[in-house]
């Protein structure tokens, strides 16, 4: 366990916003996590868990104690003829887990390549991309309950997964620390290719019978071309969720924009937030050091030394413009602190 005070978080958030944390604690094992809560008088309402910082926007210095989980073990804990259970520590980089599964030809998360962040953050958000969502492969989550200082387990059915949502963002918010995630991956995978332009890119590459490695490689190519590298340009990926609208609202939009892309899901229609932002004239729009990325307007970027407040205000101006044009209120996917 390592404790730092007045600690810069610039390297611990993908927007690269330069704010400071009053206390920053690095935890290197589950034993150290328990030890931290046993030794210190911890106010769970004044505690912030920070992984890779890929889904967070700091708008000010943080007077909370920040916990950073640094343990990153991975193991195959069980298998049968069809599936393998893989258990990964919360501090592990998510994309490293994807690479491991693809190398082993274990299917279920190959389309989630290059999503930034840690394994522990993945269930909170129920991450998803290109036709796959974490909820479809997650077996169980192990977590530390801050109320009674005990380690507990939640299976998939009790995680209350929804679109970019879970029990960890609602009932268990501020009460838990995810320590391990177990995934149930297929030994005989069937690639998911019918989402976005994955299928077209495979055809361009002359691949007619793709493996999960082929699909994951294509998705990495698409994401690299479309999305900025957080190591080079500060960003947190998609800033807003894709909104769901009813049929009446969708039809009104379709009357004005016949080419509107859409996906029917759970009785509603999902419209890409990127399309709404682009049609609002904000693709590639820039104000000072903040802007929408020219290749993907759903991504807000920090071109230099923008503050968190500047980024937040820019995002809210986008939200207001889309609301005025389409009567659709965008909801941030990024957590604002």
Protein Blocks (a to p, Z undefined) as FASTA:
>chain_A
ZZdehiafklmcfklpacddfbacddfbfklmmmmmmmpccdfklcccdfklpacccfbd
cfbdcdddfbfcdcdfbdcfkbccddddfklcfklmmmmmmmnopahjlmmgoiacdfkl
mmmnopaeehiafklmpmbdcdddfklopacdddfklnopaehiafklmmmgokaccfbd
cddddfbdcddfbgcjllmmmmmnopabdcfklmmmmmmmmmmmmpccfklmgcehjfbd
cddddfklmmmmmmmmmmlccddeehiacddfklmmmmnopgoiaehjbccdfklmkbcc
dfblacfklmmmmmmmmmmmmmmmnopacddfbdcZZ
